[in-house]
């Protein structure tokens, strides 16, 4: 084998090895970027995701009826108790939910509860991560802590409002819900150096 052939073969084999190493490195970096459970670096926030009662829809329009009035969303008299309404939450993967606040109108004839749920499409089930229940005494706000990291890989994040009691139209009402969350700084500020 001539020196020229040996040089070309050596050069090509080195190029292949470097390309393979770069491919493995790139694959490892993308796999690391798709792991939302452990956010890298500091968190920024809080940010707030608010949903008014008009963002909620009946779980089944044929079964549960809702109206909207001076006290927000309420269960209609023809609807059974409890009645359910849902609203999706659209947050980036890796966001960390820290708090749920609900604003309700509850004179004491029933209750409204709002729970944060993750619904796994693969297994067809939802998990409850915290529920805020209205307080008696008219229009009130209730806040509960949350500890949930958003993972949009195979599921959905929703709020489920449950209306219990309140046999008269408009007895209990729901105004809005607000979720506080933080995001990893590295997700939105890639120029930050550690």
C-alpha positions as CSV (number, residue, x, y, z in Angstrom):
1,X,0.0,0.0,0.0
2,X,1.4,3.3,-0.9
3,X,1.9,6.1,1.5
4,X,-0.8,8.1,-0.2
5,X,-3.4,5.3,0.1
6,X,-2.5,4.8,3.8
7,X,-2.9,8.5,4.5
8,X,-6.3,8.6,2.8
9,X,-7.5,5.5,4.7
10,X,-6.3,6.8,8.0
11,X,-7.9,10.2,7.4
12,X,-11.3,8.7,6.4
13,X,-11.3,6.4,9.4
14,X,-10.6,9.3,11.7
15,X,-13.4,11.3,10.1
16,X,-15.8,8.4,10.7
17,X,-14.8,8.1,14.3
18,X,-15.2,11.9,14.9
19,X,-18.6,11.8,13.1
20,X,-19.8,8.9,15.3
21,X,-18.6,10.7,18.5
22,X,-20.4,13.9,17.4
23,X,-23.6,11.9,16.7
24,X,-23.5,10.3,20.1
25,X,-22.9,13.7,21.8
26,X,-25.8,15.3,19.8
27,X,-28.1,12.4,20.7
28,X,-27.2,12.6,24.4
29,X,-27.9,16.4,24.4
30,X,-31.3,16.0,22.8
31,X,-32.2,13.2,25.2
32,X,-31.2,15.4,28.1
33,X,-33.3,18.3,26.7
34,X,-36.4,16.1,26.6
35,X,-36.4,15.2,30.3
36,X,-38.8,17.7,31.9
37,X,-38.8,16.1,35.4
38,X,-35.5,17.7,36.5
39,X,-35.2,21.3,35.4
40,X,-31.7,22.5,35.1
41,X,-30.6,25.6,36.9
42,X,-32.6,28.3,38.7
43,X,-36.3,28.9,38.2
44,X,-37.8,32.2,37.1
45,X,-41.3,33.4,38.0
46,X,-43.9,33.3,39.4
47,X,-46.0,33.5,36.3
48,X,-49.8,33.2,36.4
49,X,-52.1,31.3,34.1
50,X,-55.7,32.5,34.6
51,X,-58.9,30.9,33.4
52,X,-62.3,32.7,33.7
53,X,-65.5,30.7,34.2
54,X,-66.1,31.1,30.4
55,X,-63.0,28.9,29.7
56,X,-64.7,25.9,31.4
57,X,-67.0,23.7,29.5
58,X,-69.4,21.0,30.6
59,X,-67.9,17.5,30.8
60,X,-71.0,16.2,29.0
61,X,-73.5,18.8,27.5
62,X,-76.3,16.1,27.5
63,X,-76.0,15.6,31.3
64,X,-74.6,18.7,32.9
65,X,-76.1,22.1,32.3
66,X,-74.4,25.4,33.3
67,X,-75.4,29.0,33.1
68,X,-73.5,32.2,33.5
69,X,-74.6,35.2,35.4
70,X,-73.8,37.8,38.0
71,X,-72.0,35.2,40.1
72,X,-70.0,33.6,37.3
73,X,-70.7,30.0,36.2
74,X,-73.4,28.1,38.0
75,X,-75.1,24.7,37.8
76,X,-78.6,24.8,36.4
77,X,-81.5,23.3,38.2
78,X,-82.0,20.4,35.7
79,X,-78.4,19.3,36.1
80,X,-77.6,16.5,38.6
81,X,-75.4,17.2,41.6
82,X,-72.4,16.9,41.4
83,X,-71.9,18.5,38.0
84,X,-68.6,18.7,36.2
85,X,-66.9,21.2,34.0
86,X,-63.3,21.1,32.6
87,X,-60.7,23.5,31.1
88,X,-57.3,22.7,29.6
89,X,-54.1,24.4,30.9
90,X,-51.5,25.0,28.3
91,X,-48.0,25.4,29.9
92,X,-44.6,24.5,28.7
93,X,-43.0,21.2,29.6
94,X,-40.8,21.6,32.7
95,X,-43.0,24.4,34.3
96,X,-43.4,23.9,38.0
97,X,-46.9,24.6,39.4
98,X,-46.8,26.1,42.9
99,X,-50.3,27.4,43.7
100,X,-54.0,27.2,42.7
101,X,-56.4,30.1,43.5
102,X,-60.1,29.9,43.0
103,X,-62.7,32.7,43.2
104,X,-66.2,31.6,44.0
105,X,-69.6,32.8,45.1
106,X,-70.8,30.4,47.8
107,X,-73.5,31.5,50.3
108,X,-73.4,28.1,52.0
109,X,-76.0,26.1,49.9
110,X,-73.4,23.9,48.3
111,X,-69.8,24.1,47.1
112,X,-67.5,24.4,44.1
113,X,-64.2,22.6,44.1
114,X,-61.5,22.9,41.4
115,X,-58.8,20.3,41.1
116,X,-55.6,20.2,39.0
117,X,-55.4,16.9,37.1
118,X,-52.9,15.3,34.8
119,X,-54.6,12.9,32.3
120,X,-52.5,10.2,30.9
121,X,-53.6,9.4,27.4
122,X,-52.0,6.0,27.3
123,X,-53.8,4.6,30.4
124,X,-56.9,6.7,30.0
125,X,-56.9,8.0,33.6
126,X,-56.4,11.3,35.4
127,X,-54.5,11.9,38.6
128,X,-55.5,14.6,41.1
129,X,-52.6,16.9,42.2
130,X,-54.6,19.2,44.5
131,X,-58.1,20.5,45.1
132,X,-59.3,23.9,46.2
133,X,-62.9,23.9,47.8
134,X,-65.0,27.1,48.0
135,X,-65.6,28.7,51.4
136,X,-69.1,29.6,52.7
137,X,-69.8,33.3,53.1
138,X,-70.5,34.8,49.7
139,X,-67.8,35.7,47.2
140,X,-64.5,34.3,48.5
141,X,-61.1,33.2,47.3
142,X,-59.3,30.1,48.3
143,X,-55.6,29.2,47.6
144,X,-53.8,25.9,47.9
145,X,-50.2,25.0,47.4
146,X,-49.2,22.7,44.4
147,X,-46.1,20.7,43.7
148,X,-46.3,19.5,40.1
149,X,-43.8,19.6,37.1
150,X,-45.5,19.7,33.8
151,X,-44.8,16.9,31.4
152,X,-46.6,17.2,28.0
153,X,-45.1,14.0,26.6
154,X,-48.1,11.7,26.8
155,X,-50.8,13.6,28.7
156,X,-52.9,16.7,29.3
157,X,-53.1,19.1,32.2
158,X,-56.7,20.2,33.1
159,X,-58.7,21.9,35.7
160,X,-61.8,20.0,36.8
161,X,-64.6,22.1,38.5
162,X,-67.1,20.2,40.5
163,X,-70.4,21.8,41.6
164,X,-72.1,20.1,44.5
165,X,-75.4,21.0,46.0
166,X,-77.1,24.4,45.5
167,X,-80.5,23.2,44.3
168,X,-81.6,26.7,43.2
169,X,-80.3,28.2,40.0
170,X,-77.3,30.3,40.8
171,X,-76.9,29.1,44.4
172,X,-73.2,28.6,44.0
173,X,-71.0,30.2,41.3
174,X,-67.5,30.1,40.1
175,X,-65.7,33.2,38.8
176,X,-62.1,32.1,37.9
177,X,-59.1,30.0,38.7
178,X,-55.4,31.0,38.6
179,X,-52.4,28.8,38.6
180,X,-49.0,30.1,39.7
181,X,-46.0,28.5,38.1
182,X,-42.2,28.8,37.6
183,X,-40.1,27.9,34.6
184,X,-36.4,26.8,34.4
185,X,-34.3,29.8,33.4
186,X,-32.4,27.7,30.9
187,X,-35.6,27.0,29.0
188,X,-36.2,30.6,28.1
189,X,-32.9,32.3,28.7
190,X,-30.3,30.1,27.0
191,X,-27.6,32.7,27.2
192,X,-27.4,32.5,31.0
193,X,-24.1,30.8,32.0
194,X,-23.9,28.8,35.2
